[in-house]
Amino acid sequence: MADLRELKDKATQLTVKGKLPAALEAWQAVVAADPNEGASHQKVAELFAKLGKKADAVRVYEESAARFAKKGLFFKASAVSRLIVSLEPGHTRTQEMIATLFAKEKRPAVGPSTPLGVTGSVPSPSIPAPSPVHPERSGEESALPSIPLFSTLTRDELKEILSSGMEVRAVAPGEVVVTEGSPGDSMFALVEGTASVFRGWGTPAQRKVAQVATGDIFGEAAMVSGGPRLATVLLEGGGIALEFRRDAMGQIVSRHAHVGQMIDQFYRERLLANVLRASPILRALPEADKLAISASFQPCTFVDGQRIINEGQPADSVHLLLRGVCAVSHASGERYPDLREGDLFGELSVLTDGPATASVAALGPVLTLRLPASAFKARVLATPAAALVVKATAQSRLDRTARIDQETQVEVELEFDEDSRV
């Protein structure tokens, strides 16, 4: 182990000093001493490329990609495949190898795809969850994991995404990958490193809310919905990410309708998972109703100050607040407590078939899940446990509005009495 460490230190020093031929020999010695060490293979390929030996670089990169793929490291293998294409335009062998290992070949027929940026307009079909084992895998490869979203695609679809739907992005230590409130036109997969997710970025309310690990996908909500980013993602130690841009993925969707369906389904499943964590009402639903609701809700984004519900007007749907904060106000000028993530609103108007008793507006960027009144009544109110929580919340809000209306009426009467004595 000490000898290997010394070999790596020597190879690194030669690389830093720019002594490329000697560095190449040193890294080749590291590979010979430890053939399973993937990073050393990468260094050898990089040095071949810098020395103008593209064929050798491609060969080593292909070996590296195959090694990553057979270990189940889909995104690492995919990132290497993009490096190969940069050296050998038109290269397809590596993409074919990765797609063969990870794609699922047989698909049910699907209808029109949902265009990226127009979610909710086409309900997702009921598609069985992908099997984690590919029919062609055997031996070591039979244990390869199913990759969220990507293992739901056919070999040809996945091969095209590997070829033209993504780019490798090197991220410097401390670099922000996406910024809260900014337009979102891509999603990412983290190939190397760890990232922190923040809300309230750059404000006194800034807080860390989640961690992104290697192999995780993030940013899909803004890419699909076309809305602003709802969080900031920062890589403290740097790393590598794959970026899937909306325009590139949109071109693939135009040729492969199934890809659009799978992106939409993936997006909805992720949203639904967040909803179930945040909402005790939806957690009480039977599994069949949860699945039905996932096909019924429409993700909606709102900008700061935008009205979502107007007092005095009927609400034709119920909103579940998934990201952000909303202000609730009464015509009297009274300000109700803000709505937070996981809160439901609009249910009172749907329950009573009457006008909304308060207005709701976005405070900063907001993402809600909108459920049509018909789906809300059929799936939520038909479940006793969920209906009980909804009705209790609605009654509390009715009582609060009644108190405000009564106080306002008393104030008007007092002002009238004072005027009459003048």
C-alpha positions as MATLAB code, in Angstrom:
seq = 'MADLRELKDKATQLTVKGKLPAALEAWQAVVAADPNEGASHQKVAELFAKLGKKADAVRVYEESAARFAKKGLFFKASAVSRLIVSLEPGHTRTQEMIATLFAKEKRPAVGPSTPLGVTGSVPSPSIPAPSPVHPERSGEESALPSIPLFSTLTRDELKEILSSGMEVRAVAPGEVVVTEGSPGDSMFALVEGTASVFRGWGTPAQRKVAQVATGDIFGEAAMVSGGPRLATVLLEGGGIALEFRRDAMGQIVSRHAHVGQMIDQFYRERLLANVLRASPILRALPEADKLAISASFQPCTFVDGQRIINEGQPADSVHLLLRGVCAVSHASGERYPDLREGDLFGELSVLTDGPATASVAALGPVLTLRLPASAFKARVLATPAAALVVKATAQSRLDRTARIDQETQVEVELEFDEDSRV';
ca = [
       0.000    0.000    0.000;
       2.875    2.367    0.837;
       4.487    1.668   -2.561;
       1.193    2.420   -4.331;
       0.860    5.677   -2.408;
       4.370    6.630   -3.434;
       3.605    5.806   -7.071;
       0.508    8.021   -6.989;
       2.393   10.884   -5.331;
       5.128   10.674   -7.954;
       2.604   10.550  -10.810;
       0.733   13.544   -9.387;
       3.898   15.604   -8.999;
       4.979   14.882  -12.567;
       1.525   15.873  -13.823;
       1.573   19.156  -11.899;
       5.046   19.961  -13.245;
       3.828   19.399  -16.800;
       6.172   16.493  -17.475;
       3.465   14.671  -19.392;
       5.350   11.702  -20.926;
       6.907   10.850  -17.546;
       3.562   11.416  -15.807;
       1.894    9.028  -18.259;
       4.422    6.300  -17.493;
       3.949    6.893  -13.764;
       0.150    6.652  -13.964;
       0.452    3.507  -16.099;
       2.585    2.048  -13.312;
      -0.181    2.922  -10.823;
      -2.735    1.124  -13.034;
      -0.490   -1.919  -13.286;
      -0.164   -2.001   -9.482;
      -3.906   -1.552   -8.904;
      -6.006   -2.364  -12.017;
      -9.301   -1.788  -10.163;
      -8.557    1.817   -9.252;
     -10.770    3.773  -11.670;
      -9.347    7.253  -11.103;
      -5.902    6.148  -12.267;
      -7.337    4.883  -15.572;
      -8.921    8.316  -16.018;
      -5.547    9.996  -15.506;
      -3.938    7.757  -18.117;
      -6.665    8.585  -20.648;
      -6.402   12.333  -19.918;
      -2.638   12.275  -20.477;
      -2.983   10.317  -23.727;
      -5.416   13.006  -24.909;
      -3.075   15.848  -23.898;
      -0.225   14.169  -25.739;
      -2.334   13.974  -28.901;
      -2.749   10.204  -28.753;
      -6.504   10.249  -29.206;
      -6.913    6.604  -30.199;
      -5.138    5.471  -27.025;
      -7.183    7.925  -24.948;
     -10.437    6.601  -26.412;
      -9.360    3.018  -25.773;
      -8.610    3.684  -22.090;
     -11.757    5.757  -21.641;
     -13.817    2.902  -23.125;
     -12.248    0.468  -20.682;
     -12.993    2.881  -17.850;
     -16.614    3.356  -18.920;
     -17.118   -0.409  -19.135;
     -15.647   -0.823  -15.659;
     -17.976    1.814  -14.189;
     -21.012    0.402  -16.005;
     -20.426   -3.170  -14.826;
     -20.187   -1.857  -11.250;
     -23.608   -0.214  -11.667;
     -22.164    3.328  -11.756;
     -24.423    4.526  -14.543;
     -23.746    8.245  -14.292;
     -19.974    7.834  -14.069;
     -20.005    5.618  -17.146;
     -22.249    8.145  -18.909;
     -19.893   11.021  -18.092;
     -16.938    9.087  -19.529;
     -18.942    8.368  -22.686;
     -19.307   12.130  -23.259;
     -15.532   12.562  -22.895;
     -15.034    9.912  -25.572;
     -17.377   11.730  -27.970;
     -15.387   14.939  -27.482;
     -12.315   13.047  -28.744;
     -14.046   10.916  -31.354;
     -17.181   12.606  -32.742;
     -19.669   10.036  -33.974;
     -18.513    7.440  -31.440;
     -21.419    5.151  -30.486;
     -19.900    1.945  -29.068;
     -19.785    3.136  -25.474;
     -23.299    4.565  -25.516;
     -24.560    1.302  -26.978;
     -22.805   -0.669  -24.225;
     -24.287    1.477  -21.433;
     -27.761    1.482  -22.971;
     -27.703   -2.310  -23.372;
     -26.865   -2.769  -19.696;
     -29.297   -0.277  -18.165;
     -32.247    0.196  -20.536;
     -35.516   -1.700  -20.357;
     -36.484   -2.928  -23.777;
     -40.185   -3.812  -23.752;
     -42.613   -0.937  -23.266;
     -46.401   -0.611  -23.249;
     -47.813    1.692  -25.900;
     -48.177    5.302  -24.786;
     -50.118    8.295  -26.039;
     -48.822   11.759  -26.878;
     -45.917   12.964  -24.765;
     -46.143   15.898  -22.404;
     -44.037   18.752  -23.818;
     -41.300   19.860  -21.447;
     -42.419   23.024  -19.696;
     -46.133   22.188  -20.011;
     -46.676   19.686  -17.201;
     -50.078   18.520  -16.193;
     -51.649   18.936  -19.635;
     -51.446   15.235  -20.448;
     -52.174   12.698  -17.685;
     -49.454   10.103  -17.237;
     -50.465    6.590  -18.290;
     -50.402    3.753  -15.816;
     -47.023    2.157  -16.483;
     -45.606   -0.705  -14.412;
     -42.504    0.052  -12.383;
     -39.336   -1.002  -14.214;
     -37.759   -4.292  -13.325;
     -34.284   -3.900  -11.817;
     -32.993   -6.788  -13.945;
     -32.524   -6.457  -17.712;
     -33.484   -9.578  -19.710;
     -30.037   -9.697  -21.321;
     -28.056   -9.431  -18.094;
     -26.367  -12.434  -16.598;
     -23.743  -13.190  -13.973;
     -22.232  -10.043  -12.433;
     -24.359   -7.779  -14.596;
     -27.623   -9.265  -13.283;
     -27.134   -7.342  -10.041;
     -26.940   -3.942  -11.745;
     -29.347   -1.446  -10.164;
     -32.350    0.121  -11.845;
     -31.604    3.814  -12.376;
     -34.543    6.164  -11.647;
     -36.008    7.535  -14.894;
     -33.253    6.205  -17.156;
     -33.963    2.502  -16.636;
     -37.556    3.112  -17.776;
     -36.299    3.949  -21.291;
     -35.647    1.651  -24.242;
     -32.143    1.013  -25.476;
     -32.539    3.367  -28.454;
     -34.031    6.130  -26.288;
     -31.306    5.855  -23.687;
     -28.593    5.699  -26.327;
     -29.855    8.957  -27.867;
     -29.878   10.714  -24.486;
     -26.323    9.537  -23.845;
     -25.307   10.805  -27.279;
     -27.052   14.178  -27.446;
     -29.146   14.885  -24.360;
     -26.491   15.668  -21.761;
     -23.200   17.441  -21.126;
     -20.496   16.922  -18.506;
     -20.061   19.863  -16.146;
     -17.044   20.201  -13.864;
     -18.019   22.032  -10.672;
     -15.412   23.996   -8.696;
     -15.318   23.825   -4.874;
     -17.925   26.173   -3.439;
     -19.674   26.650   -6.798;
     -23.429   27.116   -6.881;
     -25.006   24.817   -9.477;
     -28.528   26.251   -9.341;
     -29.748   29.395   -7.597;
     -33.106   29.843   -5.916;
     -35.408   32.118   -7.910;
     -33.440   31.867  -11.163;
     -34.963   30.415  -14.351;
     -34.547   26.668  -14.584;
     -33.921   25.092  -17.964;
     -32.034   21.924  -17.028;
     -31.827   19.066  -14.559;
     -28.681   17.461  -13.180;
     -27.291   14.136  -12.026;
     -24.418   14.292   -9.543;
     -21.554   12.120  -10.779;
     -18.953   12.944   -8.117;
     -19.128   14.921   -4.874;
     -21.867   15.900   -2.449;
     -24.051   18.979   -2.543;
     -26.106   20.935   -0.026;
     -29.591   22.271   -0.737;
     -30.550   25.655    0.737;
     -33.742   27.704    0.986;
     -33.808   31.446    1.497;
     -30.403   31.710   -0.183;
     -28.632   35.002    0.555;
     -31.177   36.114    3.150;
     -31.224   36.042    6.978;
     -33.645   33.104    6.667;
     -31.131   30.978    4.720;
     -31.178   27.364    5.870;
     -29.921   23.993    4.704;
     -32.802   21.653    3.963;
     -31.291   18.611    2.244;
     -28.187   16.876    0.947;
     -27.575   15.604   -2.596;
     -25.381   12.515   -2.864;
     -23.502   10.975   -5.765;
     -26.000    9.413   -8.162;
     -28.874   11.697   -7.162;
     -30.938   13.672   -9.688;
     -31.967   17.257   -8.927;
     -33.422   20.290  -10.677;
     -36.043   18.357  -12.642;
     -38.968   20.408  -11.264;
     -37.846   23.684  -12.854;
     -36.774   21.965  -16.091;
     -40.157   20.323  -16.586;
     -42.424   23.079  -15.259;
     -40.544   26.011  -16.748;
     -40.811   27.786  -13.382;
     -38.054   29.329  -11.259;
     -35.644   27.337   -9.139;
     -37.091   26.776   -5.676;
     -33.802   26.079   -3.903;
     -30.063   26.680   -4.200;
     -27.668   23.749   -4.657;
     -24.024   24.224   -3.645;
     -21.091   21.806   -4.025;
     -18.757   22.666   -1.161;
     -15.958   20.374   -2.290;
     -16.568   20.559   -6.017;
     -17.341   17.615   -8.236;
     -18.774   16.554  -11.580;
     -22.390   16.723  -12.736;
     -24.277   15.700  -15.851;
     -26.529   18.478  -17.149;
     -29.668   17.635  -19.148;
     -30.910   20.813  -20.829;
     -34.564   21.341  -21.700;
     -33.870   22.201  -25.344;
     -31.772   19.079  -25.950;
     -34.223   16.822  -24.107;
     -37.123   18.478  -25.929;
     -35.625   17.521  -29.276;
     -35.359   13.918  -28.120;
     -38.957   13.985  -26.862;
     -40.107   15.210  -30.282;
     -38.656   12.020  -31.802;
     -39.416    9.626  -28.921;
     -42.803   10.301  -27.315;
     -42.150    7.699  -24.630;
     -39.240    9.732  -23.235;
     -41.571   12.655  -22.556;
     -44.036   10.356  -20.797;
     -41.313    8.917  -18.583;
     -39.897   12.339  -17.674;
     -43.391   13.485  -16.743;
     -44.021   10.356  -14.683;
     -40.655   10.685  -12.918;
     -41.404   14.332  -12.126;
     -44.848   13.504  -10.758;
     -43.550   10.618   -8.646;
     -40.907   12.878   -7.097;
     -43.515   15.562   -6.391;
     -45.886   13.009   -4.915;
     -43.161   11.666   -2.617;
     -42.564   15.211   -1.335;
     -46.288   15.749   -0.901;
     -46.754   12.566    1.105;
     -43.952   13.621    3.445;
     -45.464   17.070    3.905;
     -49.210   16.394    4.063;
     -50.914   14.316    6.782;
     -54.110   14.533    4.709;
     -52.645   12.719    1.709;
     -50.721   10.249    3.840;
     -54.096    8.927    5.019;
     -55.181    7.966    1.501;
     -55.175    4.360    0.247;
     -52.416    3.531   -2.237;
     -54.842    3.375   -5.177;
     -56.045    6.903   -4.448;
     -52.490    8.189   -4.103;
     -51.687    6.837   -7.560;
     -54.884    8.299   -9.009;
     -54.132   11.703   -7.512;
     -50.604   11.653   -8.919;
     -52.153   11.522  -12.400;
     -54.714   14.222  -11.526;
     -52.656   16.968   -9.927;
     -51.170   19.790  -11.941;
     -47.927   21.388  -10.741;
     -48.299   25.183  -10.783;
     -45.615   27.812  -10.263;
     -46.240   31.374   -9.091;
     -44.012   34.432   -8.786;
     -43.764   36.816   -5.851;
     -47.042   38.685   -5.279;
     -49.094   36.637   -7.745;
     -52.662   35.900   -6.615;
     -53.583   32.233   -6.453;
     -57.056   32.535   -4.909;
     -59.236   35.654   -4.830;
     -61.610   36.323   -1.962;
     -65.241   36.342   -3.045;
     -64.641   34.184   -6.104;
     -65.317   30.432   -6.205;
     -62.300   28.121   -6.266;
     -62.535   25.299   -8.799;
     -59.593   23.430   -7.275;
     -57.567   22.793   -4.144;
     -53.864   23.635   -3.846;
     -51.246   21.870   -1.761;
     -48.285   24.132   -1.059;
     -45.185   22.151   -1.962;
     -42.475   24.850   -2.043;
     -42.427   28.414   -0.750;
     -44.688   30.573    1.440;
     -48.107   32.157    0.742;
     -49.788   35.150    2.377;
     -53.466   34.920    3.312;
     -55.495   38.125    3.659;
     -59.096   39.210    4.329;
     -60.964   42.122    2.773;
     -61.009   43.796    6.203;
     -57.246   44.156    5.998;
     -56.704   41.339    8.486;
     -53.660   39.179    7.710;
     -53.954   35.496    8.520;
     -50.927   33.332    9.401;
     -48.822   32.511    6.350;
     -49.277   29.172    4.616;
     -46.223   26.901    4.765;
     -45.071   23.839    2.875;
     -47.567   21.017    3.273;
     -50.546   23.334    3.877;
     -53.749   22.908    1.907;
     -55.843   25.848    0.690;
     -58.943   26.366   -1.421;
     -60.625   23.395    0.244;
     -63.237   25.543    2.025;
     -64.653   26.899   -1.233;
     -64.701   23.395   -2.733;
     -66.352   21.935    0.366;
     -69.114   24.543    0.468;
     -69.364   25.171   -3.285;
     -69.227   28.826   -2.306;
     -66.850   31.762   -2.773;
     -63.400   31.861   -1.187;
     -63.375   33.587    2.213;
     -59.826   34.947    1.852;
     -57.205   35.745   -0.779;
     -53.973   33.786   -1.158;
     -50.862   35.234   -2.822;
     -47.298   33.975   -3.307;
     -44.533   35.353   -1.112;
     -41.549   34.722   -3.363;
     -41.463   31.811   -5.831;
     -44.068   29.178   -5.032;
     -44.835   25.689   -6.302;
     -48.224   24.139   -5.609;
     -49.974   20.972   -6.640;
     -53.406   21.839   -7.981;
     -56.136   19.216   -7.658;
     -59.391   19.804   -9.551;
     -62.430   19.952   -7.278;
     -63.829   16.741   -8.790;
     -60.665   14.746   -8.028;
     -60.422   16.233   -4.538;
     -64.002   15.230   -3.726;
     -63.716   11.769   -5.275;
     -60.354   10.811   -3.754;
     -59.779   12.866   -0.598;
     -63.227   13.605    0.805;
     -64.321   10.027    0.098;
     -61.623    8.765    2.528;
     -62.964    9.170    6.103;
     -59.600    9.799    7.808;
     -58.528   12.392    5.248;
     -61.983   14.000    5.109;
     -61.960   14.419    8.897;
     -58.717   16.419    8.807;
     -59.897   18.532    5.862;
     -63.227   19.366    7.483;
     -61.599   20.234   10.807;
     -59.202   22.610    9.048;
     -62.021   24.140    7.030;
     -64.198   24.647   10.127;
     -61.338   26.359   11.930;
     -60.906   28.746    9.011;
     -64.665   29.388    8.830;
     -64.749   30.245   12.541;
     -61.787   32.589   12.145;
     -63.410   34.392    9.212;
     -66.680   34.685   11.120;
     -64.892   36.301   14.065;
     -63.188   38.806   11.765;
     -66.478   39.586   10.003;
     -68.179   40.104   13.384;
     -65.413   42.373   14.663;
     -65.521   44.379   11.446;
     -69.302   44.750   11.738;
     -68.994   45.976   15.338;
     -66.440   48.569   14.284;
     -68.732   49.833   11.523;
     -71.657   50.103   13.949;
     -69.585   52.031   16.497;
     -68.404   54.474   13.838;
     -72.021   54.961   12.746;
     -73.159   55.666   16.325;
     -70.422   58.252   16.782;
     -71.385   59.965   13.539;
     -75.044   60.083   14.592;
     -74.154   61.970   17.789;
     -72.316   64.720   15.936;
];
